Amino acid sequence: MSVVLDEDPNAPVFARSTGHYLRLGFITAAALVLGFGGWAAMASVSGAVVAQAVIAVDSRVKEIQHREGGIVAAIHVQSGDVVQAGDLLVELDDTQPRAGRDLVAAQLTALNARMDRLEAERDHADEVSFGPDLADRAGQPAVAEILDGQRSVFRARQATLEGQTAQLSEQIAQLEQQIDGMDAQAKAKRDEIALIEAELADLTQLLERDLVPRARVTERRREAARLTGEEGELVARIAASRGRIAEIRMQVLQVEKEFQRSVLSEISELQTEIATVAERNIAADDELSRIAIRAPVAGIVHESQVSTVGGVIAPGATLMKIVPQSDTLVVEARIAPINVDEIHVGQVADVMLTGLPSRTTPRLDGAVSSVSAERSVDEATGQAYFSARIMLPQSERDKLHGTALVPGMPAEVFIETKARSVLDYLLEPLFNAASMTFTES
C-alpha cells in the first residue's frame, strides 16, 4: 500500500518536511494494521475453563450416622486417625435402649411361656412342658417367676375344668343310683304282680265254683292294676333319668369343647401377638447392637463432630466421615453452567494444588473422566454448578515426591478448550453486539 501526495516545489521547506513525515506515518500505520491483522488471523490461542476443585475419593466419603441418636458414652477416635473396618468409633449410652430391649424380651418370654401352657391344655397334658429356650433360662429369677406363674395358671384352669365336669359327673352318679333304686322297685312290682296274677288264677277257679266271694277276686284284680300302674310310673321315671344322664353327659362334652375352643382361640390370637413382639424384640436388639458405632470401611477419620462425652447426638446426624484408604483419589471440579458445553470426557486438564506451596509444588496433568448430567446447587451460596471429575495418573502423582493428597484439599483446574485465533477473540464482541442490534425484540 502506498500513499502519494502532491508536493508543491514552490512550497516552503517546512511544509515539504511535514508532508514527508505524514507520508511516512501513514505508511507505518498501514503496515502495523496489516501486520497485526495477519498475525491475529493466523496466530491461535488455546482456551481454558478455570474452575475451583477439591481432592475427593472416587467412591465418595463414608458418612457415619446413627438413626436414633443418643448420649455419647465414649469416644475412641478423632479426626486424622486411621481405622480399620469394624474398629470402634463411638459408644452411646445404653441405659434406655437396654431397658427397652429387656422390657420387650420379658414380654416375649411371658408370651412364649403362655403359649407353651395353652399347647399343654390343648393336648390334654398332665403338666406344662416348656420349650428349650425357656427351659435353658429357667435358672434366671425373672424367667423362673414367669414359668411358675404359668404352671399355677395351668393347675388352676385344670382344677376349674375338673370341678365343672366332676359336678356334672356327680349328678350322673346320683341319677344312676336313682335308676338302680327304681329298677329294684319296678322288679318288686313285677314280682308282686306275678304273685297276684297267680293268686287270681286260683281265685278265678274257686269263684267259678262259688267257693270265694267275687269281691275278693275284684279286690285282687284292683291291686294288680295298681301295681302295674306303679311299675309303669317307675319305668317312665327311669327313662326320664336316663334322658337326663344323656343331657348331662352332653354338658360335660360341651364344657370340654368350650374349654378347647377357648384355648384354640387364645392360641390363634397369641400367635399374632408373639409375631408382633418378636419383631419389636429384633428391632430392640438391633438398636442395642448399634450402641457401638463401628467403622464400615478402612480409612481415615475426617470431620469428626463428636468431641464431648455426655453430649447428645441428634437422630440421623453425621458424626464423622471415613475417607476410604483403598479408593482412588480424583479431582472434583465445579464447572459454571455457562461453560459446561465446552467440557467433555477426555479433555486435558492442568491441576494446581492451591493447598500446597506453589513455589515447590508442580502442576499436574490430568484428564476429564466424567461430567455430571444434571446441575447441582451449593446450599451455602446458592450457586449452581456441574461436577467434573479429573483423573490423575500415578505418574503425575509421583511428581509430588511423597506428598500425600488428602480428600478435601483445595485445587484449581484449567481445562483446555479448542484453540481459536486472536482475531476471533477480538471480533467476537463486535459480532455479538451486531447480532443483538439486529435482533427484533
C-alpha positions in Angstrom: 0.0 0.0 0.0 1.4 3.4 -0.9 0.1 7.0 -0.4 1.0 9.7 -3.0 0.7 13.3 -2.0 1.1 16.2 -4.4 4.1 18.3 -3.5 4.4 21.9 -4.5 8.0 22.6 -5.4 7.5 26.2 -4.6 6.3 25.4 -1.0 8.4 26.3 1.9 10.9 23.8 3.2 9.0 23.3 6.5 5.8 22.4 4.5 7.7 19.9 2.4 9.2 18.3 5.5 5.8 17.9 7.2 4.3 16.2 4.2 7.2 13.7 4.2 6.6 12.8 7.8 2.8 12.4 7.2 3.5 10.0 4.3 5.9 8.1 6.5 3.3 7.9 9.3 0.5 6.7 7.1 2.8 4.0 5.6 3.9 2.9 9.1 0.3 2.7 10.4 -0.9 0.8 7.4 2.0 -1.7 7.8 1.2 -2.2 11.5 -2.5 -2.7 10.9 -1.9 -5.2 8.1 0.8 -7.0 10.1 -1.2 -7.2 13.3 -4.3 -8.3 11.3 -2.4 -11.0 9.6 -0.9 -12.2 12.8 -4.2 -12.1 14.6 -5.8 -14.1 11.8 -3.0 -16.7 11.7 -2.0 -17.0 15.4 -4.1 -19.4 17.5 -4.5 -19.3 21.3 -5.6 -22.3 23.4 -8.6 -21.5 25.6 -9.3 -22.9 29.0 -12.1 -23.2 31.5 -10.9 -22.3 35.0 -12.8 -24.0 37.9 -12.3 -24.4 41.6 -11.9 -28.0 42.8 -11.1 -30.3 45.7 -9.4 -33.7 46.0 -12.1 -36.4 46.5 -12.3 -40.2 46.6 -13.8 -42.0 43.7 -16.4 -43.9 45.7 -17.4 -41.0 48.0 -16.6 -40.4 51.7 -18.5 -42.7 54.0 -20.7 -40.6 56.3 -21.1 -42.2 59.8 -24.6 -41.6 61.2 -26.9 -43.1 63.9 -30.6 -43.5 63.2 -31.9 -43.0 66.7 -29.2 -40.8 68.2 -28.4 -40.8 71.9 -25.9 -39.7 74.6 -22.2 -40.1 73.9 -20.7 -42.6 76.5 -17.2 -42.9 75.0 -15.1 -41.5 72.1 -12.4 -43.8 70.6 -11.2 -41.8 67.6 -10.7 -38.2 66.4 -10.1 -36.6 63.0 -7.0 -37.9 61.3 -7.0 -41.3 63.0 -6.5 -44.3 60.7 -9.1 -47.0 61.4 -9.8 -50.5 60.1 -13.2 -51.9 59.1 -15.0 -52.8 62.3 -13.0 -50.6 64.6 -15.0 -49.0 67.4 -15.5 -45.3 66.8 -18.0 -44.1 69.3 -20.1 -45.7 72.1 -23.5 -44.4 73.1 -25.1 -44.7 76.5 -27.1 -48.0 76.5 -29.4 -47.3 79.5 -32.5 -46.5 77.6 -32.0 -49.0 74.7 -31.1 -51.8 77.1 -34.2 -51.1 79.3 -36.4 -51.1 76.2 -34.9 -54.3 74.9 -35.2 -56.0 78.4 -38.9 -55.0 78.6 -39.7 -56.4 75.1 -37.6 -59.5 75.9 -39.6 -60.1 79.1 -42.9 -59.6 77.2 -41.8 -62.2 74.6 -40.7 -64.6 77.3 -44.1 -64.3 79.0 -45.9 -64.8 75.8 -43.9 -67.9 74.8 -44.5 -69.4 78.3 -48.2 -68.7 77.9 -48.1 -70.4 74.5 -46.5 -73.5 76.0 -49.2 -73.6 78.7 -52.0 -73.3 76.1 -50.5 -76.0 74.0 -50.4 -78.3 77.0 -54.1 -77.6 77.7 -54.8 -78.2 74.0 -53.1 -81.6 74.1 -54.7 -82.6 77.4 -51.2 -82.9 79.0 -50.8 -83.5 82.7 -48.3 -80.7 83.1 -46.7 -77.9 81.1 -43.6 -78.7 79.1 -41.7 -75.5 78.3 -39.6 -75.2 75.1 -35.8 -75.5 75.1 -35.2 -71.7 75.1 -37.3 -71.2 78.3 -36.0 -74.4 79.9 -32.4 -73.2 79.4 -33.2 -69.9 81.1 -35.3 -71.4 83.9 -32.5 -70.6 86.4 -32.9 -66.9 85.9 -35.2 -65.5 88.6 -37.3 -63.4 86.3 -37.8 -66.3 83.9 -38.5 -68.8 86.7 -41.2 -66.5 88.1 -42.9 -66.4 84.7 -42.7 -70.2 84.3 -44.1 -70.8 87.9 -46.9 -68.4 87.1 -47.9 -70.3 84.0 -47.8 -73.6 85.9 -50.1 -72.1 88.5 -52.5 -70.9 85.8 -52.4 -74.3 84.2 -53.3 -76.1 87.5 -56.0 -73.6 88.4 -57.7 -73.9 85.0 -57.4 -77.7 85.1 -58.9 -77.6 88.6 -61.8 -75.4 87.4 -62.4 -77.7 84.4 -62.3 -80.8 86.5 -64.6 -79.2 89.1 -67.2 -78.4 86.4 -67.0 -81.9 85.0 -66.9 -83.5 88.4 -70.1 -81.7 89.4 -71.8 -83.0 86.3 -70.4 -86.5 86.8 -71.8 -86.4 90.4 -75.2 -85.6 89.0 -74.9 -88.5 86.6 -73.9 -90.8 89.5 -76.9 -89.7 91.6 -79.2 -90.3 88.7 -77.7 -93.7 88.1 -78.3 -94.6 91.7 -81.9 -93.4 91.5 -82.3 -95.6 88.4 -80.9 -98.6 90.2 -83.4 -98.0 93.0 -86.3 -97.5 90.6 -85.2 -100.7 88.8 -85.4 -102.6 92.0 -88.8 -101.1 92.8 -90.1 -101.9 89.4 -88.8 -105.5 89.7 -90.5 -105.9 93.0 -93.7 -104.6 91.5 -93.4 -107.1 88.7 -92.8 -109.9 91.1 -95.8 -108.8 93.2 -97.9 -108.6 90.1 -96.9 -112.1 89.1 -97.9 -113.4 92.5 -101.2 -111.6 92.4 -101.8 -112.9 88.9 -101.1 -116.5 90.1 -103.4 -115.9 93.0 -106.1 -114.6 90.7 -105.9 -117.7 88.6 -106.7 -119.8 91.6 -109.4 -117.4 92.9 -111.0 -117.4 89.5 -111.4 -121.2 89.5 -112.8 -121.0 93.1 -115.1 -118.2 92.0 -116.5 -120.3 89.2 -117.4 -122.9 91.8 -118.7 -120.2 94.2 -116.2 -121.1 96.8 -114.9 -117.5 97.2 -116.8 -114.2 97.1 -116.5 -112.1 94.0 -115.4 -109.1 96.0 -112.2 -110.8 96.9 -111.4 -111.5 93.3 -112.2 -107.9 92.3 -110.0 -106.6 95.1 -107.0 -108.6 93.9 -107.5 -107.5 90.4 -107.6 -103.9 91.6 -104.4 -104.5 93.4 -102.8 -106.0 90.3 -103.9 -103.0 88.3 -102.5 -100.6 90.9 -99.1 -102.4 90.9 -99.0 -102.4 87.1 -99.6 -98.6 87.1 -96.9 -98.1 89.7 -94.5 -100.2 87.7 -95.2 -98.2 84.6 -94.6 -95.0 86.5 -91.2 -96.3 87.7 -90.3 -97.3 84.1 -91.2 -93.8 82.9 -89.1 -92.2 85.7 -86.2 -94.5 84.8 -86.4 -93.4 81.2 -86.5 -89.7 82.2 -83.5 -90.2 84.4 -81.6 -91.9 81.6 -82.5 -89.0 79.3 -81.2 -86.5 81.9 -78.0 -88.5 82.2 -77.6 -88.2 78.4 -78.1 -84.4 78.7 -75.6 -84.1 81.5 -73.0 -86.1 79.5 -73.6 -83.7 76.6 -73.0 -80.9 79.0 -69.7 -82.5 80.1 -68.7 -82.7 76.4 -69.8 -79.1 75.9 -67.7 -77.9 78.8 -64.7 -79.7 77.5 -65.4 -78.5 74.0 -65.9 -74.9 75.1 -62.6 -75.1 77.0 -60.8 -76.4 73.9 -62.4 -73.7 71.8 -61.3 -71.0 74.2 -57.7 -72.5 74.2 -57.5 -72.6 70.4 -58.9 -69.1 70.2 -56.2 -67.8 72.6 -53.5 -69.7 70.7 -54.6 -68.0 67.5 -54.6 -64.6 69.0 -51.3 -65.2 70.8 -49.5 -66.3 67.7 -50.2 -62.9 66.2 -49.1 -61.1 69.3 -45.9 -63.2 69.6 -45.1 -62.4 65.9 -45.5 -58.6 66.6 -43.5 -58.6 69.8 -40.8 -60.8 68.2 -40.4 -58.1 65.5 -40.1 -55.5 68.2 -37.6 -57.6 70.0 -35.5 -57.9 66.9 -35.6 -54.1 66.4 -34.7 -53.6 70.1 -31.7 -56.0 69.7 -30.7 -54.2 66.6 -30.9 -50.8 68.3 -28.8 -52.1 71.2 -26.2 -53.6 68.9 -25.8 -50.2 67.2 -24.9 -48.5 70.5 -21.3 -49.4 69.5 -20.7 -47.4 66.3 -18.0 -49.0 64.2 -16.1 -48.1 61.0 -17.8 -49.6 57.9 -14.5 -49.5 55.9 -10.8 -48.9 56.5 -9.8 -45.3 56.1 -9.0 -42.0 57.8 -11.4 -40.3 60.2 -12.4 -36.9 58.7 -14.5 -34.0 60.1 -15.4 -35.7 63.4 -18.3 -33.8 65.1 -18.1 -35.9 68.3 -15.9 -34.3 70.9 -17.8 -34.4 74.3 -18.6 -37.4 76.4 -22.2 -36.9 77.6 -23.1 -34.8 74.5 -26.4 -35.5 72.7 -26.4 -36.8 69.1 -29.4 -35.9 67.1 -31.1 -38.8 65.2 -29.6 -39.1 61.7 -26.9 -36.6 62.3 -23.5 -37.1 60.7 -21.0 -37.9 63.4 -17.9 -38.1 61.3 -16.7 -39.2 57.8 -14.4 -42.0 56.9 -12.2 -41.5 53.9 -11.5 -44.9 52.4 -7.8 -45.5 52.0 -8.2 -48.0 49.2 -10.2 -45.7 47.0 -8.7 -43.8 44.0 -8.3 -40.1 44.6 -9.7 -37.8 41.9 -10.1 -34.0 41.4 -13.7 -32.9 41.6 -14.2 -29.5 39.9 -17.3 -27.3 39.9 -18.0 -26.1 36.3 -20.1 -22.9 35.8 -23.3 -23.7 33.8 -22.1 -21.2 31.2 -19.0 -23.2 30.5 -20.4 -26.8 30.8 -21.0 -27.1 27.0 -17.2 -26.7 26.5 -16.3 -29.6 28.8 -16.3 -33.2 27.6 -14.7 -36.5 28.7 -11.1 -36.8 27.6 -10.1 -33.2 27.7 -6.7 -32.3 29.1 -6.8 -30.6 32.5 -4.0 -28.7 34.3 -4.3 -29.1 38.1 -2.8 -26.7 40.5 -2.9 -27.8 44.2 -3.6 -24.5 45.9 -3.4 -26.1 49.3 0.4 -26.7 48.9 3.2 -24.2 48.4 3.0 -23.0 44.8 6.8 -22.4 44.6 7.7 -26.1 45.2 4.5 -27.8 44.0 4.4 -28.7 40.3 1.2 -28.6 38.3 -0.2 -32.0 37.5 -1.7 -33.1 34.1 -4.9 -35.0 34.2 -7.9 -35.8 32.0 -11.6 -35.3 32.4 -13.2 -38.7 33.3 -16.8 -37.7 33.7 -19.2 -34.7 33.6 -22.5 -34.7 35.6 -25.6 -34.8 33.6 -27.5 -32.6 36.0 -26.5 -29.4 37.7 -26.2 -29.1 41.4 -26.7 -26.1 43.8 -24.4 -25.2 46.6 -26.8 -25.0 49.6 -24.5 -22.4 51.3 -24.1 -20.0 48.5 -27.0 -20.9 46.2 -24.5 -21.1 43.3 -25.3 -23.6 40.5 -22.6 -25.8 39.0 -21.9 -29.0 37.2 -19.4 -31.6 38.6 -16.5 -32.7 36.5 -14.0 -35.4 37.7 -10.4 -35.3 36.6 -8.3 -38.4 36.9 -4.6 -38.0 37.9 -2.3 -40.8 36.6 0.1 -42.3 39.1 3.0 -40.8 37.1 1.7 -37.3 37.7 1.1 -38.0 41.4 4.7 -39.3 41.7 5.8 -35.7 40.9 4.8 -34.7 44.4 7.7 -36.8 45.8 5.8 -38.4 48.7 3.4 -35.5 49.5 0.1 -37.2 50.3 -3.1 -36.0 48.6 -5.8 -35.7 51.2 -9.5 -35.6 50.4 -10.8 -32.1 50.8 -7.5 -30.5 49.7 -8.3 -27.4 47.5 -7.2 -27.2 43.9 -7.7 -25.1 40.8 -8.1 -26.7 37.4 -7.6 -25.3 33.9 -9.4 -27.5 31.4 -8.2 -26.8 27.8 -10.8 -26.0 25.2 -10.4 -25.7 21.4 -7.8 -23.2 20.0 -9.1 -20.0 18.4 -7.3 -17.2 16.5 -6.6 -13.9 18.2 -8.8 -12.3 15.6 -11.7 -14.5 16.7 -11.3 -13.2 20.2 -11.2 -9.6 19.1 -14.1 -9.7 16.7 -16.4 -11.9 18.9 -17.7 -8.9 21.0 -18.4 -6.9 17.8 -20.3 -9.8 16.2 -22.3 -10.4 19.4 -23.1 -6.7 19.7 -24.2 -6.6 16.0 -26.3 -9.7 16.5 -28.1 -8.2 19.4 -28.5 -4.9 17.5 -30.2 -6.5 14.5 -32.4 -8.9 16.6 -36.0 -7.9 16.6 -37.5 -7.6 20.1 
